[in-house]
């Protein structure tokens, strides 16, 4: 995992980075994790500047295959499910899971429209991932103030 430097960040921002790192490192089957704000901007990521390989074999700097892709997907899934819940009078969306042949994507509401997204292996233990996501949300939700979101955005911009 390549994490942005936490030097100079507030205690709350460093704690969120630590929680994110633990989620990736401690939960089997997790590829990457991202936190997205209500306006679709990536606030935290497990691999903010990862390089990917192109079809011709050369390296390119994200976003394809990187956390920027996961953030885009999480934001889109979040928007789609909120719209579906409104059409169905279903109330607030708490969690969404997409199972694919080669992986899974989990999206969970944090607070004020922010979302936690996880990309995992197809054979992951979904209940373990959901449990650890809920722990992250419980610990992170109350500290995601507008000031902290602004600090995290600036940190992500400098990492990319």
KOLBAZA-773844 format. One record per atom (N, C-alpha, C, O): residue in three letters; atom name; x, y, z. Coordinates in pm, 1 decimal, m for minus. Each point is the difference from the previous one (the first is absolute). Layout:
BEGIN
ALA, CA, X, Y, Z
...
END
This chain:
BEGIN
UNK, N, 84.4, m117.7, 0.0
UNK, CA, m84.4, 117.7, 0.0
UNK, C, 88.2, 123.1, 0.0
UNK, O, 95.5, 7.5, 77.4
UNK, N, m124.9, 86.6, m160.8
UNK, CA, 71.1, 126.4, m4.7
UNK, C, m90.6, 107.1, 56.6
UNK, O, m97.1, 40.5, m64.1
UNK, N, 128.0, 4.9, 182.5
UNK, CA, m84.6, 100.4, 64.2
UNK, C, 65.9, 136.3, m12.6
UNK, O, 122.6, 11.3, m2.3
UNK, N, m205.2, 91.6, m5.8
UNK, CA, 59.0, 133.1, m2.1
UNK, C, 65.7, 29.6, 134.0
UNK, O, m38.3, m56.1, 102.6
UNK, N, 135.5, 142.6, m104.0
UNK, CA, 67.8, 37.5, 122.9
UNK, C, m99.2, 64.5, 95.4
UNK, O, m83.3, 81.2, m40.1
UNK, N, 93.6, m118.5, 166.6
UNK, CA, m88.0, 59.8, 100.1
UNK, C, 71.7, 109.5, 77.2
UNK, O, m53.6, 54.0, 96.7
UNK, N, 175.6, m21.3, m139.8
UNK, CA, 76.3, 107.3, 64.8
UNK, C, m74.5, 131.9, m14.9
UNK, O, m40.5, 37.6, m110.0
UNK, N, 23.2, 31.0, 219.6
UNK, CA, m64.8, 130.2, m3.5
UNK, C, m151.7, m5.0, 8.5
UNK, O, m64.5, 104.8, 3.3
UNK, N, 6.6, m222.8, 0.1
UNK, CA, m145.6, m11.4, 8.1
UNK, C, m45.1, 4.3, 145.6
UNK, O, 77.8, m27.1, 91.4
UNK, N, m202.3, 60.9, m72.0
UNK, CA, m58.1, 2.7, 133.9
UNK, C, m8.4, m141.7, 55.9
UNK, O, 12.3, m98.2, m73.2
UNK, N, m33.1, 89.9, 202.2
UNK, CA, m14.3, m129.6, 65.9
UNK, C, m117.1, m78.2, m58.7
UNK, O, 10.9, m120.7, m21.1
UNK, N, m122.8, 188.0, m5.5
UNK, CA, m117.5, m68.2, m56.2
UNK, C, 30.2, m56.6, m138.5
UNK, O, m39.7, m112.3, m31.0
UNK, N, 109.1, 188.6, m51.4
UNK, CA, 35.1, m47.3, m134.5
UNK, C, 95.1, m118.6, 7.5
UNK, O, m15.8, m97.1, m74.1
UNK, N, 114.3, 104.2, 163.0
UNK, CA, 93.1, m113.2, 16.3
UNK, C, m73.7, m123.3, 48.9
UNK, O, 29.4, m111.1, m44.1
UNK, N, m124.7, 128.8, 134.6
UNK, CA, m78.3, m113.4, 49.6
UNK, C, m82.0, m64.4, m111.5
UNK, O, m9.1, m122.5, m7.3
UNK, N, m50.4, 204.3, m79.4
UNK, CA, m76.4, m55.6, m111.9
UNK, C, 91.1, m76.3, m96.1
UNK, O, m37.2, m106.5, m49.1
UNK, N, 154.8, 159.6, 22.4
UNK, CA, 96.4, m72.1, m83.9
UNK, C, 36.3, m134.2, 64.1
UNK, O, 9.8, m101.5, m68.9
UNK, N, 9.9, 101.8, 198.9
UNK, CA, 34.1, m122.2, 71.9
UNK, C, m114.7, m101.0, m8.5
UNK, O, 23.5, m118.3, m24.9
UNK, N, m146.4, 163.9, 45.3
UNK, CA, m115.4, m89.2, m10.1
UNK, C, m11.3, m61.0, m140.2
UNK, O, m28.6, m118.9, m14.5
UNK, N, 51.1, 200.3, m87.2
UNK, CA, m6.5, m47.6, m137.8
UNK, C, 108.9, m103.2, m26.5
UNK, O, m26.3, m103.6, m61.0
UNK, N, 147.5, 130.8, 106.2
UNK, CA, 110.6, m94.1, m17.3
UNK, C, m30.0, m132.2, 68.1
UNK, O, 25.8, m106.5, m56.2
UNK, N, m79.7, 112.9, 176.1
UNK, CA, m35.9, m123.3, 71.7
UNK, C, m105.7, m79.6, m73.8
UNK, O, 7.0, m122.8, m4.4
UNK, N, m104.0, 190.2, m53.4
UNK, CA, m105.3, m68.7, m74.6
UNK, C, 59.8, m80.1, m115.1
UNK, O, m38.4, m114.7, m22.9
UNK, N, 131.4, 174.5, m48.6
UNK, CA, 62.5, m67.2, m115.0
UNK, C, 92.8, m112.0, 45.0
UNK, O, m2.1, m109.1, m57.0
UNK, N, 82.4, 135.0, 157.3
UNK, CA, 102.9, m95.2, 41.0
UNK, C, m53.8, m114.7, 85.1
UNK, O, 54.6, m110.3, m4.6
UNK, N, m159.3, 133.7, 81.2
UNK, CA, m46.9, m99.6, 95.5
UNK, C, m115.4, m87.1, m50.2
UNK, O, m23.6, m108.0, 54.1
UNK, N, m47.3, 153.1, m155.7
UNK, CA, m118.1, m73.9, m44.9
UNK, C, 35.2, m79.6, m125.2
UNK, O, 32.6, 58.7, m103.2
UNK, N, m38.7, m191.7, 110.9
UNK, CA, 35.3, m83.2, m115.5
UNK, C, m91.8, 27.4, m119.6
UNK, O, m121.3, 14.4, 14.9
UNK, N, 181.8, m7.6, m133.2
UNK, CA, m76.3, 15.5, m123.0
UNK, C, m20.9, 141.6, m46.1
UNK, O, m53.9, 21.4, m108.6
UNK, N, 95.2, 77.6, 187.9
UNK, CA, m20.0, 139.9, m38.2
UNK, C, 113.5, 44.0, m92.3
UNK, O, 117.6, m9.3, 35.4
UNK, N, m154.9, 57.9, m155.3
UNK, CA, 98.1, 54.8, m94.5
UNK, C, 28.7, 145.8, 30.2
UNK, O, 115.3, 38.8, 18.4
UNK, N, m220.6, 42.0, m13.1
UNK, CA, 17.9, 143.3, 22.0
UNK, C, m124.5, 57.8, 65.6
UNK, O, m108.8, m57.6, m3.3
UNK, N, 130.6, 175.0, 63.4
UNK, CA, m106.0, 67.6, 75.6
UNK, C, 6.6, 148.1, m32.9
UNK, O, 108.1, 55.3, m20.1
UNK, N, m224.7, 8.8, 14.8
UNK, CA, m4.0, 144.3, m19.8
UNK, C, m114.3, 60.1, 80.4
UNK, O, m100.0, m66.1, 28.1
UNK, N, 116.8, 192.8, 8.1
UNK, CA, m106.7, 78.4, 61.2
UNK, C, m28.0, 115.3, m95.5
UNK, O, 91.0, 71.2, m42.3
UNK, N, m218.5, m54.2, 9.3
UNK, CA, m43.0, 100.3, m96.6
UNK, C, m95.7, 96.5, 69.1
UNK, O, m87.7, m42.1, 75.5
UNK, N, 104.7, 171.0, m101.2
UNK, CA, m89.3, 100.1, 58.5
UNK, C, m134.6, m1.4, m71.4
UNK, O, m16.4, m66.0, m102.6
UNK, N, m78.5, 138.6, 157.4
UNK, CA, m134.7, 4.2, m58.7
UNK, C, m0.7, 59.1, m140.3
UNK, O, m91.1, m27.8, m78.0
UNK, N, 191.7, 109.2, 44.6
UNK, CA, 6.8, 55.9, m134.7
UNK, C, 88.9, m81.7, m93.6
UNK, O, 36.1, 46.8, m108.0
UNK, N, m0.8, m168.3, 148.9
UNK, CA, 71.4, m93.1, m86.8
UNK, C, 150.5, 12.5, m1.3
UNK, O, 65.6, m64.7, m81.7
UNK, N, m8.6, 145.4, 169.0
UNK, CA, 145.4, 15.7, 3.8
UNK, C, 62.7, m99.5, 96.3
UNK, O, m51.5, m23.1, 109.5
UNK, N, 163.0, m35.7, m151.2
UNK, CA, 69.9, m96.2, 82.6
UNK, C, 67.3, 71.3, 117.2
UNK, O, 74.6, 96.0, m19.5
UNK, N, m101.5, m143.8, 141.6
UNK, CA, 57.5, 58.3, 120.4
UNK, C, 115.2, m83.0, 54.3
UNK, O, 99.3, 54.6, 48.1
UNK, N, m112.6, m185.4, m55.7
UNK, CA, 100.4, m93.7, 49.4
UNK, C, 9.0, m115.2, m98.5
UNK, O, m97.5, m34.8, m66.5
UNK, N, 216.1, m23.6, 58.5
UNK, CA, 16.6, m112.5, m90.4
UNK, C, 113.1, m88.4, 46.7
UNK, O, 96.8, 47.5, 59.4
UNK, N, m109.1, m176.6, m86.5
UNK, CA, 106.3, m92.8, 35.7
UNK, C, 112.6, 0.7, m101.5
UNK, O, 109.0, m48.8, 30.0
UNK, N, m131.3, 102.6, m149.6
UNK, CA, 104.3, 5.9, m103.9
UNK, C, m17.2, 124.7, m85.7
UNK, O, m34.6, m10.9, m117.6
UNK, N, 58.4, 130.4, 174.6
UNK, CA, m34.2, 124.5, m68.0
UNK, C, 74.2, 28.2, m128.9
UNK, O, m55.5, 66.4, m87.5
UNK, N, 177.5, m113.2, 71.3
UNK, CA, 76.1, 36.5, m119.4
UNK, C, 50.4, m119.0, m76.9
UNK, O, 99.2, 10.7, m72.2
UNK, N, m165.2, m124.6, 85.6
UNK, CA, 48.2, m123.3, m61.3
UNK, C, 11.7, 12.2, m149.8
UNK, O, m87.9, 55.8, m65.7
UNK, N, 196.6, m108.1, 11.3
UNK, CA, 16.3, m4.9, m144.4
UNK, C, m59.2, m129.9, m51.5
UNK, O, 1.6, m101.8, 69.2
UNK, N, m53.7, 105.7, m191.1
UNK, CA, m57.1, m118.6, m61.1
UNK, C, 72.1, m28.6, m130.9
UNK, O, 64.0, 87.9, m57.7
UNK, N, m75.0, m210.9, 12.2
UNK, CA, 64.5, m39.3, m123.9
UNK, C, m97.5, 15.5, m115.0
UNK, O, m115.6, m41.0, 9.9
UNK, N, 162.5, 100.5, m119.9
UNK, CA, m85.2, 17.3, m117.6
UNK, C, m0.3, m128.5, m81.4
UNK, O, 77.7, m91.6, 27.0
UNK, N, m165.3, 85.1, m126.7
UNK, CA, m9.7, m116.8, m86.7
UNK, C, 132.9, m24.7, m71.9
UNK, O, 35.6, m115.0, m25.7
UNK, N, 37.2, 220.4, m6.5
UNK, CA, 127.4, m13.8, m70.7
UNK, C, 114.9, m32.8, 94.1
UNK, O, 113.6, m15.6, m44.9
UNK, N, m140.4, 4.8, 172.9
UNK, CA, 102.4, m38.9, 96.0
UNK, C, 68.0, 115.1, 71.4
UNK, O, 77.7, m23.1, 92.7
UNK, N, m104.4, 145.7, m132.7
UNK, CA, 59.7, 115.9, 66.4
UNK, C, m77.0, 37.2, 125.4
UNK, O, m111.7, m46.8, 21.9
UNK, N, 172.0, 131.0, 59.6
UNK, CA, m67.6, 46.4, 121.8
UNK, C, m73.0, 129.5, m26.3
UNK, O, 47.1, 85.2, m75.3
UNK, N, m161.4, m71.1, 137.2
UNK, CA, m73.1, 126.0, m4.5
UNK, C, m42.5, 32.4, 140.8
UNK, O, m25.7, m90.2, 79.7
UNK, N, 17.9, 217.1, m48.4
UNK, CA, m51.3, 39.1, 130.4
UNK, C, m150.6, m8.6, m5.0
UNK, O, m61.1, 47.6, m95.6
UNK, N, m3.9, m110.5, 201.8
UNK, CA, m143.7, m15.7, 6.7
UNK, C, m74.0, 86.7, m100.3
UNK, O, 68.1, 68.6, m76.3
UNK, N, m195.8, m64.8, 68.9
UNK, CA, m87.2, m56.7, 99.9
UNK, C, m40.1, m145.6, m25.2
UNK, O, m45.6, m66.7, 92.9
UNK, N, 61.2, 14.1, m217.6
UNK, CA, m50.5, m133.8, m28.1
UNK, C, 66.3, m103.5, 90.3
UNK, O, 122.4, m12.2, 3.7
UNK, N, m206.0, m62.2, 69.1
UNK, CA, 49.1, m102.4, 88.7
UNK, C, 45.3, 51.7, 134.5
UNK, O, 41.0, m78.5, 85.5
UNK, N, m47.2, 205.8, m65.1
UNK, CA, 47.7, 56.8, 125.2
UNK, C, m116.9, 34.6, 90.9
UNK, O, m115.6, m30.9, m28.8
UNK, N, 149.0, 94.8, 137.6
UNK, CA, m103.1, 41.2, 94.1
UNK, C, m93.6, 103.5, m60.1
UNK, O, m114.2, 13.4, 43.9
UNK, N, 162.1, 60.7, m145.1
UNK, CA, m88.7, 97.3, m65.8
UNK, C, m115.7, m72.2, m66.8
UNK, O, m113.0, 48.8, 2.5
UNK, N, 139.6, m164.6, m62.4
UNK, CA, m108.4, m80.5, m56.8
UNK, C, m96.5, m45.4, 109.0
UNK, O, m121.6, 9.7, m16.2
UNK, N, 175.9, m59.2, 127.0
UNK, CA, m86.1, m46.6, 108.6
UNK, C, m83.6, 115.2, 54.5
UNK, O, m118.4, m18.0, 28.0
UNK, N, 177.5, 135.1, m12.7
UNK, CA, m75.1, 115.8, 49.3
UNK, C, m113.0, 37.0, m95.4
UNK, O, m110.2, 33.4, 43.6
UNK, N, 137.4, m39.3, m173.2
UNK, CA, m103.1, 29.8, m99.7
UNK, C, m113.4, m101.5, 7.3
UNK, O, m117.4, 36.5, m5.4
UNK, N, 153.0, m163.2, 17.8
UNK, CA, m99.7, m106.8, 8.3
UNK, C, m83.1, 14.3, 127.1
UNK, O, m122.4, m12.4, m4.2
UNK, N, 187.6, 38.1, 116.2
UNK, CA, m69.6, 15.2, 128.0
UNK, C, m97.0, 117.2, m5.7
UNK, O, m113.9, m11.0, 45.5
UNK, N, 158.3, 122.2, m100.9
UNK, CA, m86.2, 116.7, m12.1
UNK, C, m121.6, m30.8, m88.2
UNK, O, m112.5, 37.1, 33.3
UNK, N, 136.0, m104.5, m144.8
UNK, CA, m109.7, m35.3, m90.8
UNK, C, m98.5, m96.7, 62.2
UNK, O, m121.2, 17.8, m11.9
UNK, N, 173.0, m121.0, 78.7
UNK, CA, m87.7, m97.3, 66.8
UNK, C, m80.5, 69.3, 109.1
UNK, O, m119.6, m24.9, 15.3
UNK, N, 185.7, 111.8, 60.2
UNK, CA, m70.2, 73.4, 106.2
UNK, C, m113.1, 83.3, m54.9
UNK, O, m110.2, m0.8, 54.8
UNK, N, 135.8, 72.6, m162.3
UNK, CA, m102.7, 84.3, m61.8
UNK, C, m114.6, m84.7, m54.9
UNK, O, m117.1, 33.1, 19.0
UNK, N, 150.6, m140.4, m85.9
UNK, CA, m101.9, m88.4, m57.6
UNK, C, m90.2, m60.8, 107.4
UNK, O, m122.0, m3.8, m16.0
UNK, N, 181.9, m43.5, 124.8
UNK, CA, m80.9, m64.6, 103.6
UNK, C, m85.6, 99.3, 77.8
UNK, O, m110.8, m33.1, 42.4
UNK, N, 161.8, 154.9, m23.4
UNK, CA, m81.5, 103.3, 66.0
UNK, C, m121.0, 32.4, m86.7
UNK, O, m111.1, 13.6, 51.3
UNK, N, 132.0, m0.9, m183.6
UNK, CA, m111.4, 24.8, m91.5
UNK, C, m100.1, m114.0, 0.6
UNK, O, m120.8, 23.3, m0.7
UNK, N, 170.1, m146.4, 2.1
UNK, CA, m88.8, m116.8, 3.6
UNK, C, m80.6, m3.0, 129.6
UNK, O, m119.5, m29.6, m1.1
UNK, N, 185.6, 60.4, 112.7
UNK, CA, m69.4, 0.4, 129.3
UNK, C, m110.3, 105.3, 2.7
UNK, O, m106.4, m23.5, 57.3
UNK, N, 130.7, 139.4, m118.7
UNK, CA, m103.1, 103.9, m5.7
UNK, C, m118.2, m46.1, m83.7
UNK, O, m115.2, 20.0, 38.6
UNK, N, 143.1, m82.1, m153.8
UNK, CA, m109.0, m48.8, m85.7
UNK, C, m84.0, m106.7, 68.1
UNK, O, m120.0, m10.8, m25.1
UNK, N, 182.9, m67.5, 110.7
UNK, CA, m68.9, m110.7, 66.2
UNK, C, m45.6, 35.2, 141.0
UNK, O, m47.0, m86.7, 73.6
UNK, N, 60.8, 214.3, m35.6
UNK, CA, m31.7, 40.9, 136.6
UNK, C, 68.1, m91.4, 101.9
UNK, O, m61.3, m42.8, 97.8
UNK, N, 189.7, 13.7, m122.9
UNK, CA, 73.5, m94.7, 83.3
UNK, C, 78.2, 61.3, 113.9
UNK, O, 61.6, m72.4, 78.2
UNK, N, m62.6, 204.0, m67.0
UNK, CA, 78.5, 63.3, 106.4
UNK, C, 145.2, 12.3, m39.1
UNK, O, 34.3, m6.7, m118.0
UNK, N, 51.2, 24.9, 217.2
UNK, CA, 143.2, 16.7, m25.3
UNK, C, 68.5, m130.3, m38.3
UNK, O, m39.3, m107.6, 45.1
UNK, N, 141.4, 118.3, m128.1
UNK, CA, 78.0, m117.2, m40.1
UNK, C, 113.8, m17.0, 99.5
UNK, O, 76.3, 93.4, 24.8
UNK, N, m65.4, m212.1, 31.7
UNK, CA, 104.3, m26.8, 98.7
UNK, C, 120.5, m69.4, m62.0
UNK, O, 114.5, 35.0, 28.7
UNK, N, m141.2, m134.0, m114.2
UNK, CA, 109.7, m76.1, m57.8
UNK, C, m41.6, m58.3, m133.8
UNK, O, m115.9, m36.5, m19.5
UNK, N, 211.7, 28.0, m73.3
UNK, CA, m22.6, m58.9, m131.1
UNK, C, 115.0, m95.1, m28.6
UNK, O, 115.1, 30.3, 31.5
UNK, N, m145.2, m144.3, m90.6
UNK, CA, 103.3, m95.9, m34.8
UNK, C, m21.2, m44.4, m143.5
UNK, O, m112.1, m32.8, m38.8
UNK, N, 218.8, 31.4, m40.6
UNK, CA, m4.6, m47.1, m137.3
UNK, C, 95.8, m117.6, m10.2
UNK, O, 120.4, 16.2, 19.8
UNK, N, m172.0, m132.9, m50.1
UNK, CA, 82.4, m119.7, m16.3
UNK, C, 20.8, m24.7, m148.9
UNK, O, m95.7, m4.8, m77.3
UNK, N, 222.2, m10.9, 38.3
UNK, CA, 35.7, m23.7, m139.4
UNK, C, 79.2, m130.2, m7.8
UNK, O, 38.8, m55.9, 102.6
UNK, N, m15.0, 8.0, m224.3
UNK, CA, 77.4, m122.7, m17.1
UNK, C, 140.0, 13.6, 59.1
UNK, O, 51.3, m94.6, 59.7
UNK, N, 10.3, 210.4, m75.7
UNK, CA, 139.7, 17.7, 39.6
UNK, C, 20.0, 95.1, 117.3
UNK, O, 111.9, 45.6, 23.5
UNK, N, m216.3, m15.4, 49.5
UNK, CA, 15.9, 87.9, 115.2
UNK, C, m132.2, 46.7, 56.6
UNK, O, m106.8, m34.6, m50.3
UNK, N, 115.2, 112.4, 153.9
UNK, CA, m118.3, 56.6, 65.5
UNK, C, 27.4, 146.0, 34.3
UNK, O, 113.9, 39.1, 25.3
UNK, N, m220.0, 40.2, m25.0
UNK, CA, 7.9, 139.5, 42.1
UNK, C, m106.1, 21.5, 107.2
UNK, O, m116.1, m37.3, m16.4
UNK, N, 158.7, 98.1, 125.8
UNK, CA, m88.8, 30.5, 110.6
UNK, C, m2.4, 150.8, 18.3
UNK, O, 103.9, 65.4, m8.7
UNK, N, m221.3, m10.2, 34.0
UNK, CA, m14.3, 143.7, 25.0
UNK, C, m85.5, 16.4, 124.6
UNK, O, m107.7, m58.6, 11.1
UNK, N, 157.1, 139.5, 82.6
UNK, CA, m73.6, 23.9, 124.3
UNK, C, m2.7, 149.5, 28.2
UNK, O, 100.7, 68.9, m16.3
UNK, N, m216.3, m19.4, 58.6
UNK, CA, m14.6, 140.6, 36.8
UNK, C, 76.9, 27.1, 128.3
UNK, O, m4.1, m79.2, 94.2
UNK, N, 74.2, 191.8, m91.6
UNK, CA, 72.2, 38.6, 121.0
UNK, C, m83.3, 104.4, 74.2
UNK, O, m59.6, m30.0, 103.4
UNK, N, 55.5, 150.6, m155.3
UNK, CA, m79.5, 107.8, 58.6
UNK, C, m8.9, 110.1, m102.5
UNK, O, 81.8, 5.6, m91.9
UNK, N, m176.9, 79.9, 105.1
UNK, CA, m20.3, 117.2, m85.4
UNK, C, 20.3, m28.7, m148.6
UNK, O, 41.3, 89.0, m74.4
UNK, N, m69.4, m210.1, 30.5
UNK, CA, 13.2, m35.0, m140.9
UNK, C, 134.1, m59.0, m38.8
UNK, O, 15.7, m46.1, m113.1
UNK, N, 82.0, 46.0, 203.6
UNK, CA, 129.2, m62.8, m28.1
UNK, C, m18.0, m150.6, m6.6
UNK, O, m89.7, m56.6, 62.5
UNK, N, 177.8, m7.3, m140.4
UNK, CA, m11.4, m144.1, m22.2
UNK, C, 133.7, m69.0, 18.9
UNK, O, 105.2, 56.2, m30.6
UNK, N, m110.2, m178.3, 81.1
UNK, CA, 115.7, m87.3, 9.0
UNK, C, m15.9, m106.7, m106.2
UNK, O, m104.0, m65.6, m6.7
UNK, N, 205.4, 47.0, m76.6
UNK, CA, m4.4, m101.0, m104.4
UNK, C, 114.5, m97.9, 13.6
UNK, O, 113.1, 39.2, 28.9
UNK, N, m142.2, m167.1, m49.7
UNK, CA, 100.7, m105.6, 9.4
UNK, C, m7.1, m86.4, m124.6
UNK, O, m107.8, m42.7, m41.5
UNK, N, 224.4, 17.4, m18.0
UNK, CA, 11.9, m94.7, m111.1
UNK, C, 67.5, m123.8, 56.9
UNK, O, 108.3, 9.5, 57.9
UNK, N, m171.6, m126.2, m74.0
UNK, CA, 49.9, m122.7, 61.0
UNK, C, 1.4, m114.7, m100.8
UNK, O, m54.8, 10.6, m109.7
UNK, N, 117.5, m118.0, 149.0
UNK, CA, 8.0, m120.1, m82.8
UNK, C, m136.7, m67.0, m8.6
UNK, O, m85.5, 22.6, 85.7
UNK, N, 64.0, m105.4, m189.1
UNK, CA, m130.6, m64.6, m13.0
UNK, C, m27.9, m102.6, 109.7
UNK, O, m115.9, m30.4, 28.1
UNK, N, 220.6, m23.1, 33.8
UNK, CA, m19.6, m102.3, 103.4
UNK, C, 10.3, 56.2, 141.9
UNK, O, 17.1, m75.5, 95.7
UNK, N, m27.3, 206.3, m82.2
UNK, CA, 10.0, 63.5, 131.8
UNK, C, m117.3, m42.1, 87.9
UNK, O, m104.9, m42.0, m48.8
UNK, N, 125.5, 54.3, 178.6
UNK, CA, m108.0, m23.1, 95.5
UNK, C, m76.9, 131.1, 13.3
UNK, O, 44.8, 92.5, 67.7
UNK, N, m160.0, m85.5, m132.2
UNK, CA, m77.1, 124.1, m5.9
UNK, C, m39.8, 50.4, 137.6
UNK, O, m1.9, 120.7, 23.9
UNK, N, m29.6, m211.8, 66.2
UNK, CA, m42.1, 43.5, 133.3
UNK, C, 115.7, 62.1, 77.6
UNK, O, m20.9, 93.8, 77.0
UNK, N, 142.8, m144.8, m96.0
UNK, CA, 116.7, 57.1, 67.6
UNK, C, 27.7, 139.5, m54.9
UNK, O, 27.9, 92.6, 76.1
UNK, N, m35.5, m77.8, m207.4
UNK, CA, 23.1, 132.0, m59.6
UNK, C, m106.5, 98.4, 45.3
UNK, O, 32.1, 113.4, 35.8
UNK, N, m157.8, m154.6, m36.7
UNK, CA, m108.0, 88.2, 44.9
UNK, C, 18.3, 40.0, 146.7
UNK, O, m25.4, 114.7, 36.9
UNK, N, 68.7, m207.7, 44.9
UNK, CA, 23.8, 28.3, 142.0
UNK, C, 109.4, 106.1, 16.3
UNK, O, m17.3, 96.3, 74.6
UNK, N, 130.1, m114.3, m144.7
UNK, CA, 110.8, 94.1, 12.2
UNK, C, m33.9, 136.1, m61.2
UNK, O, 47.3, 103.4, 47.3
UNK, N, m128.9, m104.1, m152.1
UNK, CA, m46.6, 127.2, m55.4
UNK, C, m86.2, 73.2, 102.3
UNK, O, 13.0, 121.1, 17.7
UNK, N, m100.8, m194.9, 49.3
UNK, CA, m86.6, 61.1, 101.5
UNK, C, 83.7, 57.1, 114.8
UNK, O, m32.8, 105.8, 53.9
UNK, N, 140.9, m175.2, m16.3
UNK, CA, 89.2, 53.0, 103.4
UNK, C, 63.9, 130.9, m46.2
UNK, O, 6.5, 96.5, 76.2
UNK, N, 40.6, m93.3, m200.9
UNK, CA, 60.6, 121.6, m54.3
UNK, C, m101.2, 114.2, 1.5
UNK, O, 30.7, 110.7, 44.4
UNK, N, m151.2, m138.3, m93.2
UNK, CA, m104.7, 102.9, m5.6
UNK, C, m32.0, 51.3, 140.0
UNK, O, m16.0, 120.4, 20.2
UNK, N, 6.8, m210.9, 75.4
UNK, CA, m29.0, 39.9, 137.2
UNK, C, 107.1, 88.3, 59.9
UNK, O, m28.9, 91.2, 77.5
UNK, N, 154.0, m119.3, m114.4
UNK, CA, 111.6, 77.4, 54.8
UNK, C, 24.2, 129.3, m77.1
UNK, O, 46.4, 98.6, 57.2
UNK, N, m77.7, m98.6, m186.7
UNK, CA, 34.1, 114.3, m85.3
UNK, C, m114.5, 99.5, m15.7
UNK, O, 23.9, 119.1, m20.3
UNK, N, m146.4, m165.9, 29.4
UNK, CA, m115.1, 84.7, m31.8
UNK, C, m9.4, 127.8, 78.3
UNK, O, m34.3, 104.3, m55.8
UNK, N, 63.5, m109.5, 182.8
UNK, CA, m17.0, 119.3, 84.1
UNK, C, 114.3, 99.9, m13.7
UNK, O, m12.8, 113.6, 45.6
UNK, N, 124.3, m152.8, m107.4
UNK, CA, 112.1, 93.6, m13.2
UNK, C, 11.1, 62.5, m139.0
UNK, O, 83.7, 87.7, m21.4
UNK, N, m166.8, m131.4, m73.2
UNK, CA, 7.6, 55.0, m135.5
UNK, C, m69.9, 136.4, m7.4
UNK, O, m106.0, 14.5, m61.0
UNK, N, 167.4, 82.4, 123.5
UNK, CA, m51.4, 136.6, 0.4
UNK, C, 37.1, 67.0, m132.6
UNK, O, 86.5, m49.9, m71.9
UNK, N, m150.3, 161.1, 39.3
UNK, CA, 39.8, 72.2, m121.6
UNK, C, 148.3, 37.6, m1.1
UNK, O, 64.1, m4.2, m105.0
UNK, N, m9.5, 40.8, 220.5
UNK, CA, 141.2, 35.9, 7.8
UNK, C, 89.6, m119.6, m30.7
UNK, O, 99.1, 12.9, m71.8
UNK, N, m134.5, m129.8, 126.8
UNK, CA, 79.8, m120.4, m24.1
UNK, C, m11.7, m45.4, m145.0
UNK, O, 98.8, m43.4, m59.2
UNK, N, m218.6, 53.0, 1.2
UNK, CA, m15.6, m36.2, m141.6
UNK, C, 87.2, 89.0, m88.1
UNK, O, 61.3, m47.8, m95.4
UNK, N, m55.6, 176.3, 127.0
UNK, CA, 84.5, 91.9, m76.1
UNK, C, 147.5, m37.8, 14.2
UNK, O, 74.0, 0.7, m98.3
UNK, N, m32.2, m32.9, 217.7
UNK, CA, 138.5, m41.4, 23.7
UNK, C, 33.0, m128.7, m76.7
UNK, O, 107.3, m11.3, m59.3
UNK, N, m198.8, m84.6, 60.4
UNK, CA, 23.1, m126.0, m70.1
UNK, C, 5.3, 19.9, m151.4
UNK, O, 80.6, m63.5, m68.0
UNK, N, m166.0, 151.3, 14.7
UNK, CA, 2.9, 29.3, m143.9
UNK, C, 135.6, 58.6, m39.5
UNK, O, 58.9, m40.3, m100.3
UNK, N, m10.7, 134.0, 178.5
UNK, CA, 130.4, 61.3, m29.4
UNK, C, 111.6, m103.5, 8.2
UNK, O, 93.8, 3.1, m79.6
UNK, N, m103.7, m93.4, 174.3
UNK, CA, 99.4, m105.9, 14.9
UNK, C, m1.2, m92.8, m122.2
UNK, O, 105.7, m40.1, m48.6
UNK, N, m226.3, 5.8, m1.1
UNK, CA, m11.3, m86.8, m118.3
UNK, C, 53.3, 70.2, m124.4
UNK, O, 65.0, m62.8, m83.6
UNK, N, m92.1, 192.6, 70.7
UNK, CA, 48.1, 75.3, m115.9
UNK, C, 152.3, 5.0, m2.8
UNK, O, 61.2, m10.6, m106.3
UNK, N, m1.2, 26.7, 222.1
UNK, CA, 146.4, 6.3, 3.5
UNK, C, 63.4, m136.7, m22.4
UNK, O, 114.1, m8.4, m45.5
UNK, N, m187.2, m99.9, 77.3
UNK, CA, 53.0, m135.8, m20.1
UNK, C, m5.1, m40.0, m147.0
UNK, O, 75.2, m87.8, m42.3
UNK, N, m163.0, 151.0, m36.7
UNK, CA, m16.0, m39.9, m140.0
UNK, C, 75.8, 83.1, m90.2
UNK, O, m3.4, m21.4, m121.2
END
